[in-house]
Amino acid sequence: MTVQYGGKSVYGAVLGILMLEARFPRIHGDIGNATTWPFPVQYRVVKGASPNKIVRQDPMLLVDRFIDAAKELVEAGCDGITTNCGFLALTQDRISKAVPVPVATSSLMQIPMVQALLPPGKKVAVLTISKETLTLDHLRAAGVPNPEDIPIYGTDGGSAFTRCILDDHEMINFEDCRQDMIDAAREIVEADRDIGAIVLECTNMTPYAYDVRKATGLPVFSIYSFVKWFHEGLVPDRFRLELDDPRAGLF
């Protein structure tokens, strides 16, 4: 009989997601749609943390609420914590010091790794929901060593994506959002031929990552790519070992 040890309230869902308090619809691919993930996740909504407050104001004013919610997720059995807004990179240091598990607050944390993948002369561009308010401080908090070298583009000028999400509309035309993303993506490659990859800051952009890739021909990294990588570390895939079979590895 195999001995098993307890200590958690919930098993089988080791990733915890800190959610902003919002009511806009979340389509498949959005971090807040549980069917997006190929593994179980746990959520906690941080009361009072609206998209407008986090993106257009100072998220550090609410950091204690995020810490409390992160602690609840750890208590519930989570072995890793992420969030549903790239602007929460500013809270990375505070949250990671407050909980005993790995924390990945922002898709922006992928930038150094993606830059290392690119050939000489190529650079990473960021596509954000709010170019107006994404600062070098956000990039520094995400671990980007030379944030001034990272070009930032936004969907601010579009007709739907930025406005509907940040103002928390309960009805959204997602085809208009798709077009905003495509337009912003084309702007990136038209503005700078040295761009070698795109990191999507906003967690609501994942459903359009394929469209961005198709419009630009560039690799696209999102919160989905980041969290799948993160989760693989928390729960590595298991492969059958055939150590007793002399033919193992031959076929």
C-alpha positions in Angstrom: 0.0 0.0 0.0 1.4 3.4 -1.0 1.5 6.0 1.8 0.2 9.4 1.0 0.5 12.6 2.9 -2.0 15.4 3.2 -1.8 19.0 4.2 -3.9 20.7 1.5 -7.6 21.6 1.2 -7.8 21.0 -2.6 -5.8 18.6 -4.7 -5.2 18.4 -8.4 -5.4 22.2 -9.0 -2.0 23.6 -8.1 -2.1 26.9 -10.0 -3.8 29.9 -8.4 -4.9 32.9 -10.4 -5.5 36.3 -8.8 -8.4 37.9 -10.7 -9.4 41.6 -11.0 -12.9 42.4 -10.1 -14.7 42.8 -13.4 -17.9 41.8 -15.3 -16.9 41.9 -18.9 -17.4 38.6 -20.8 -14.4 36.3 -21.0 -14.2 34.2 -24.2 -12.3 30.9 -24.6 -8.6 31.8 -24.5 -9.1 34.5 -21.8 -7.2 33.7 -18.6 -10.5 34.2 -16.7 -12.3 31.5 -18.7 -11.5 28.2 -16.8 -12.0 26.2 -20.0 -9.0 27.9 -21.5 -6.6 25.8 -19.4 -5.6 22.2 -20.2 -5.3 21.7 -16.4 -7.4 22.6 -13.4 -6.9 26.1 -11.8 -8.1 27.9 -8.7 -9.3 31.5 -8.8 -9.6 34.3 -6.2 -11.2 37.7 -7.1 -9.5 40.6 -5.4 -12.3 42.9 -4.3 -12.0 46.5 -5.4 -9.3 45.8 -7.9 -11.0 47.0 -11.1 -9.2 47.0 -14.5 -9.3 50.8 -14.5 -7.6 51.0 -11.0 -4.9 48.5 -11.9 -4.0 49.7 -15.4 -4.7 53.5 -15.2 -3.9 54.1 -11.5 -1.4 52.6 -9.0 -1.9 48.9 -8.3 0.4 49.1 -5.3 -2.4 50.8 -3.4 -4.2 47.4 -3.4 -1.2 45.2 -3.0 -2.2 44.0 0.5 -5.5 42.7 -0.9 -3.6 40.7 -3.6 -1.3 39.3 -0.9 -4.3 38.2 1.2 -5.9 36.5 -1.8 -2.6 34.9 -2.7 -2.3 33.5 0.8 -5.8 32.1 0.5 -4.9 30.3 -2.7 -1.8 28.8 -1.1 -3.9 27.7 1.9 -6.3 26.1 -0.6 -3.5 24.0 -2.1 -1.9 26.1 -4.8 1.8 25.6 -5.4 2.2 28.6 -7.8 0.4 32.0 -8.2 -0.2 34.1 -11.3 -2.5 37.0 -12.0 -4.8 38.2 -14.8 -3.2 41.6 -15.5 0.3 42.3 -16.8 0.4 45.6 -15.0 0.6 43.7 -11.8 4.3 43.2 -12.5 4.6 46.1 -10.0 3.4 43.8 -7.2 5.8 40.9 -8.1 8.3 41.7 -5.3 5.8 42.2 -2.6 3.7 39.2 -3.4 6.6 36.8 -3.9 8.0 37.8 -0.5 4.7 37.2 1.2 3.9 33.6 0.1 6.0 30.4 0.2 5.4 29.4 -3.4 6.6 30.7 -6.8 4.8 33.8 -8.2 4.5 34.9 -11.8 2.5 38.1 -11.8 2.9 39.2 -15.4 3.4 38.1 -19.0 6.0 40.8 -19.2 8.4 38.5 -17.2 8.9 36.6 -20.5 10.7 39.5 -22.1 14.3 38.6 -21.1 13.9 35.0 -22.1 12.3 35.8 -25.4 15.1 38.4 -26.1 17.7 35.7 -25.5 16.1 33.6 -28.1 16.4 36.1 -30.9 19.2 36.5 -33.4 21.6 39.6 -33.1 19.9 42.8 -34.1 16.4 41.7 -33.4 14.4 42.8 -30.4 11.2 42.1 -28.5 8.2 44.5 -28.7 5.4 44.7 -26.2 1.8 45.0 -27.2 -0.3 46.4 -24.3 -3.8 47.4 -23.5 -2.6 50.8 -22.4 0.5 52.3 -24.0 -0.3 55.5 -22.2 0.2 54.0 -18.7 2.7 51.1 -19.2 6.0 52.5 -17.9 9.6 51.5 -17.6 8.9 50.8 -13.9 6.5 48.0 -15.0 9.2 46.5 -17.2 11.9 46.8 -14.4 9.6 45.1 -12.0 9.1 42.2 -14.5 12.9 41.7 -14.5 13.7 43.4 -17.9 17.4 44.5 -17.7 17.2 47.3 -20.2 13.6 48.4 -20.3 14.4 51.6 -22.3 15.3 49.3 -25.2 11.9 47.7 -25.4 9.4 49.3 -27.8 5.9 49.5 -26.5 2.8 49.5 -28.7 -0.9 49.6 -27.6 -4.5 49.0 -28.6 -5.4 52.4 -27.1 -6.3 53.8 -30.5 -8.7 51.0 -31.4 -12.5 51.1 -31.3 -13.2 48.4 -28.7 -10.5 46.3 -27.0 -9.0 48.9 -24.6 -12.2 50.8 -24.0 -14.5 47.9 -23.4 -12.1 46.0 -21.0 -10.8 48.9 -19.0 -14.3 50.4 -18.7 -15.7 46.9 -17.9 -18.4 46.7 -20.5 -20.8 43.8 -20.0 -21.3 43.6 -23.8 -18.3 43.4 -26.1 -18.1 42.9 -29.9 -15.1 40.6 -30.0 -14.7 40.9 -33.8 -14.0 44.6 -33.2 -11.5 43.6 -30.5 -9.8 41.2 -33.0 -9.5 44.0 -35.6 -8.0 46.3 -33.0 -5.3 43.6 -32.2 -4.6 43.0 -35.9 -4.3 46.8 -36.6 -1.9 47.2 -33.6 0.1 44.2 -34.7 0.6 45.6 -38.2 1.6 48.9 -36.8 4.5 47.1 -34.9 6.0 45.5 -38.0 5.5 48.6 -40.2 7.1 50.8 -37.6 10.2 48.8 -36.9 11.7 46.0 -39.1 14.0 45.0 -36.3 11.2 43.5 -34.2 11.8 39.8 -33.8 9.0 38.8 -31.5 6.0 40.2 -29.6 5.0 39.7 -26.0 1.4 40.4 -25.2 1.1 42.2 -21.9 -2.7 41.9 -21.5 -4.1 38.5 -20.4 -7.2 39.2 -22.4 -5.1 39.2 -25.6 -4.5 35.5 -25.8 -7.5 34.7 -27.9 -5.9 36.9 -30.7 -2.4 35.6 -30.4 -2.9 33.5 -33.6 -4.2 36.5 -35.5 -1.2 38.6 -34.4 1.2 35.9 -35.5 -0.6 35.6 -38.9 -0.6 39.4 -39.4 3.1 39.8 -38.5 4.8 36.5 -39.2 6.5 36.9 -35.8 6.6 34.6 -32.8 4.0 35.7 -30.2 4.2 35.1 -26.5 1.2 35.6 -24.1 0.2 34.8 -20.6 -1.0 31.5 -21.9 2.4 30.5 -23.1 3.9 31.8 -19.9 1.5 30.0 -17.5 1.7 26.7 -19.4 5.5 26.8 -19.0 5.1 27.8 -15.4 2.6 25.0 -14.7 4.9 22.5 -16.3 7.4 23.2 -13.6 4.8 22.7 -10.9 3.5 19.5 -12.4 6.0 18.0 -14.8 4.7 15.7 -17.5 5.3 12.1 -16.6 6.8 9.7 -19.1 6.7 5.9 -18.8 10.1 4.4 -18.1 10.9 1.0 -19.7 14.1 0.4 -17.9 13.6 -3.4 -17.9 12.9 -3.6 -21.6 16.1 -3.9 -23.6 14.4 -2.5 -26.7 13.4 0.7 -24.9 14.4 3.8 -26.8 14.9 1.9 -30.1 11.5 2.7 -31.6 
